[in-house]
Amino acid sequence: KKERNEKRERTEKRDRREKQPEVPEIAYSEELAKENDAAIFLSELLKNMKIDPTVEAAETEDGLRLNIISSTDGLLIGRRGETLDAIQYIVSLYMNKDRKENGYRRVSVDTEGYRRRREETLRRLARKNAAQVARTGRSIAMEPMNPYERRVLHSALQDFKGVTTHSEGEEPNRRVIITPDR
């Protein structure tokens, strides 16, 4: 009976630790995209790539979010999101060319729900590895990631009890290290 109670307590503790708020649904709008310079630029960029897109936009507290709807079936995502990252980088450069006057604005480009799925996968992986670090007391070095993905990991674990995170290395091999609290 005592073993059952201890096991149940460990399970409940793990479940509480792994609970994370869901990422809120983003309300994209084609109308907003038609009025937004970055969305118009993205649409023209894709047309020059011989892709016929519909671009949607949303303003969030994290900045501008752009969503591409097309029939390219993964072409825009590329290997592990590299093509989508490159498109996002180009749009960000365009959008922030006058940042000295207007300030920097973060932009995120998504298609086929890739970013949302990747964020959920990263959060799950972060919680799993953080639980292992808390249990064993040994640090874990994650795979190299781009700044956006590292930020997702850091924010996913900022309230996780018993661990801290930091980044090490130089781009493109910069990675998140999960360490036990001392």
C-alpha positions in Angstrom: 0.0 0.0 0.0 2.8 2.4 0.9 4.6 1.6 -2.4 1.4 2.4 -4.3 1.0 5.7 -2.5 4.6 6.6 -3.3 4.3 5.7 -6.9 1.0 7.7 -7.2 2.7 10.7 -5.5 5.7 10.5 -8.0 3.3 10.3 -10.9 1.3 13.3 -9.7 4.5 15.3 -9.1 5.7 14.4 -12.6 2.4 15.4 -14.1 2.3 18.7 -12.3 5.9 19.4 -13.4 5.2 18.5 -17.1 2.0 20.5 -17.3 2.6 23.5 -19.6 0.0 26.0 -20.8 -1.0 25.4 -24.4 0.1 27.7 -27.1 -2.9 30.0 -27.8 -4.5 29.7 -31.3 -3.5 32.6 -33.6 -6.2 34.5 -35.4 -4.8 35.1 -38.9 -6.4 37.5 -41.3 -6.0 37.9 -45.1 -7.3 41.5 -44.7 -4.5 42.4 -42.3 -2.0 40.8 -44.7 -3.2 43.0 -47.6 -2.4 46.1 -45.6 1.0 44.9 -44.2 4.2 45.7 -46.0 6.0 42.5 -44.8 3.1 40.3 -45.9 3.0 42.0 -49.3 6.8 41.5 -49.6 6.5 37.8 -48.6 3.7 37.3 -51.2 5.8 38.9 -53.9 8.9 36.9 -52.9 7.0 33.6 -53.1 5.5 34.6 -56.5 9.0 35.2 -57.8 9.8 31.6 -56.6 6.9 30.4 -58.8 4.7 29.7 -55.8 1.1 30.9 -55.8 0.5 31.7 -52.1 -2.2 33.1 -49.9 -0.6 35.0 -47.1 -2.3 35.7 -43.8 -1.1 38.0 -41.0 -1.7 38.4 -37.2 -0.3 40.9 -34.7 0.6 39.2 -31.4 2.5 40.3 -28.3 5.5 38.4 -29.9 5.4 40.5 -33.0 4.1 39.9 -36.5 3.0 36.4 -37.5 2.7 35.5 -41.2 1.1 32.3 -42.4 1.6 30.9 -45.9 -1.2 28.9 -47.5 -0.1 27.1 -50.7 -0.1 23.7 -52.4 3.7 23.2 -52.1 3.5 20.2 -49.6 6.6 20.8 -47.5 8.6 22.6 -50.2 8.5 25.8 -48.2 9.5 24.0 -44.9 12.6 22.3 -46.2 14.8 20.0 -44.2 14.1 20.6 -40.5 12.6 24.0 -41.3 15.7 25.4 -43.0 13.9 26.8 -46.0 11.1 28.4 -43.8 13.8 29.8 -41.6 15.6 31.4 -44.6 12.3 32.9 -45.8 11.6 34.3 -42.3 15.1 35.8 -42.2 14.7 37.6 -45.5 11.2 38.9 -44.5 12.7 40.0 -41.1 15.5 41.9 -42.9 13.0 43.6 -45.1 10.7 44.5 -42.2 13.4 45.8 -40.0 15.5 47.8 -42.6 14.3 51.0 -41.0 14.6 49.8 -37.4 16.6 52.8 -36.3 13.6 55.0 -36.9 10.8 52.5 -36.1 12.4 50.0 -33.7 12.9 46.3 -34.1 9.9 44.1 -34.7 10.0 40.3 -34.5 8.5 38.4 -37.4 7.5 34.7 -37.6 6.7 33.0 -40.8 4.8 29.7 -40.8 3.2 27.3 -43.2 1.1 24.1 -42.8 1.3 24.6 -39.0 5.0 23.6 -39.0 6.1 26.2 -36.3 3.3 25.2 -34.0 4.1 21.5 -34.3 7.8 22.1 -33.9 7.2 24.3 -30.8 5.1 21.5 -29.2 7.8 18.9 -30.1 10.5 21.1 -28.6 8.5 21.8 -25.4 7.9 18.0 -24.9 11.6 17.2 -25.5 12.6 20.0 -23.1 10.4 18.7 -20.4 11.5 15.1 -20.9 15.2 16.1 -20.7 14.6 18.5 -17.8 12.9 15.7 -15.8 16.0 13.4 -16.6 18.4 16.2 -15.4 16.3 16.7 -12.2 16.2 13.0 -11.6 19.9 12.2 -12.3 21.6 15.5 -11.4 23.6 15.3 -14.7 23.5 18.1 -17.4 22.2 17.5 -20.9 23.4 19.3 -24.0 20.6 19.6 -26.6 21.3 19.5 -30.3 22.4 22.7 -32.1 19.4 24.9 -32.8 18.6 28.3 -34.3 17.9 31.2 -32.0 14.1 30.9 -32.3 14.1 27.2 -31.2 16.5 27.9 -28.3 14.2 30.6 -27.1 11.3 28.1 -27.1 13.4 25.7 -24.9 14.4 28.4 -22.5 10.9 29.7 -22.1 9.5 26.1 -21.7 11.8 25.4 -18.8 11.9 28.8 -17.1 9.4 27.6 -14.4 10.6 24.0 -14.3 11.7 23.2 -10.8 15.2 21.8 -10.2 16.8 22.9 -13.5 18.3 25.9 -15.3 19.2 26.5 -18.9 21.8 28.4 -20.8 23.2 28.4 -24.3 26.8 27.6 -25.3 28.7 27.6 -28.5 28.9 29.7 -31.7 26.4 29.8 -34.5 25.4 27.5 -36.2 26.4 25.1 -33.5 25.0 27.0 -30.5 23.0 24.7 -28.2 20.9 24.8 -25.0 22.4 23.1 -21.9 20.0 22.0 -19.2 21.7 21.8 -15.8 20.5 20.9 -12.4 20.0 23.7 -9.8 22.8 23.8 -7.3 
